[in-house]
Amino acid sequence: MSKSGSLISIQGLGKVYRVGEVHVEALRGVDLEVTAGEFVAICGPSGSGKSTLFHILGGLTPPSSGSVSIDGTDLAKMTDSGRTNMRKTKVGFVFQKYNLLPTLSARDNIAIARHIAGKPLEHDEWFAEVLDLLGISGRLDHKPRAMSGGEQQRVAIARAIVNHPAILLADEPTGNLDTKNSDTVLNVLRGLNERLGQTILMITHNPEAAAYGHRTVNMRDGQIVY
Amino acid sequence: MINKLVLENLKHRPVRTMLSIFAIAIEVTMILTLVGLSRGMLDESARRARGVGADIWIRPPGSSAISFSSAPMSEGLVRFFSEQPHVTVATGTIAQPIGGIDTVTGVDLEQFSRLSGGFRFLSGGPFQGQDDILVDERYAKQNGLKVGSYVKLLNKQWRISGIFESGKLARMVMPLRRLQELTGNTGKLTQIFVKLDDPKLTNDTLRLFKAKLPDYAIYSVEEFTSLFSVNNVPGLKQFIYVVILISVIVGFLVVFLSMYTAVLERTREIGILKSLGAGPGYILAILVRETLMLAAIGSLLGIALSYGTRWLILEFAGATLTAMVTPDWWPTTTLIAVAGAVMGALYPGWKAIKQDALEALSYE
């Protein structure tokens, strides 16, 4: 844990992208603390910087300035290879478009995350409980094309948490789903948070979805506005 | 797990997979067929040379063992060799190129029979007239000839008087005098065969002949047949190397294109793997294993196809061309295919490693 017992500690975070000759300031001094076991919704219009924040937290891109600490590890000081290693165990991603590997079954999509992390492919009892909670135990031998959007997203969630990550980053997890499937996925996320204590940060445009979290952080123009 | 992913990726794009495998297979078949053909031709020539039954083989001065020269030696030399100690038979033949690598051989049948025991006729028999010809079974089969059929050679029609078992001297044989006369080589020979009363005296006799005729190419039959190798055919080795190089380039280009397309097509999947924490080694391992699998299957198919090309050669050009199966070249061709394929996968692999995870994830 970083200072004040936060699992995630962000201070003065800035990110500048260079698009051709133009510098785009995506984040301008973001400060945020998230404690372990929290379920935080991050809302904001397109271009507000929430996805950039996620990508930095997930180690997909380095910060330009400020400090970001996850579970005591400072991302700002990490090399590419260090961030790659961090993604294996500390962070789990859930994307709007599910991002499952189309050629593998649901079971293998989950197993490959274990393999990349260098862990045995067989999961433990805890994970069997997670699969029941997600309601996909009977769909594990199907390939993504044979599954509904809701099922694919639940497989993506299973894959994201199979390595016990410190945080689960969900980027618009219900963006491609109908209301019924959205409710299912959001209930699953809340269940994971309540029953397993999984720390979750979720980007959403939808206030109803945001209401599933313990608190909502609003962003605008690269800053947190609360 | 990687193997499973590789296998599923290959199954996911069956046409591309099959095309890549087939291209690698053709690369392997090309090499194996060329080597098999070269060796087969040389082996067949050596077999026919051994079938003559001579102990010593004499060729004109300055000639190589493998050549299509006409008739630069004097017929008088036959008498010279006949009078040497321990010589039981000496006879000469004339070989006349008739286009491509085919030759027709002029033979004194009586003398040749004394030397070799004669041709074993499958149908018909020796020459009945001046314009008769003998052909071996392969030539007859390829050209659909029977005893009594006519074949046009040297601007003349020749009647087939006999078909003999392959493996002795030549494929087409005609009377020595007639061929000498027709080609303006009266009194001339291409080669002379000598049989001794005791084959153990071959080396001593060889030394004697060489001392008496130092300019002539004089070989024991073992020496002579050992010269039928790829190394002794001018340009053949270089030709094989050129074909191998072309094959490697073909394999390289096909795998390059296949893997490059695969990397582009799987940009998003590579992004997914990176988001899960897959490093450069993991991504590269997937592509390399996929390439190795293509190369391995392609090589096996290429080896199988080389049996097919051999069958085609023997079936449709067996009189002119002979091909062998060359298992000792299988590891070499497989290595060549693998090397070409791995080289072809290097740039796509590098591109995959260098791909930005964020850009890859947003790739549609």
Interface residues (C-beta under 8 A of the other chain):
Chain A: H55 G58 L60 T61 S81 T84 N85 M86 R87 K88 T89 F93 F95 N99 L100 L101 P102 T103 L104 D108 A111 I112 A113 H115 I116 A117 L121 R159
Chain B: M1 I2 K4 L5 E8 N9 K11 H12 R268 E269 G271 I272 L273 K274 S275 L276 G277 A278 G279 Y282 A357 L358 L361
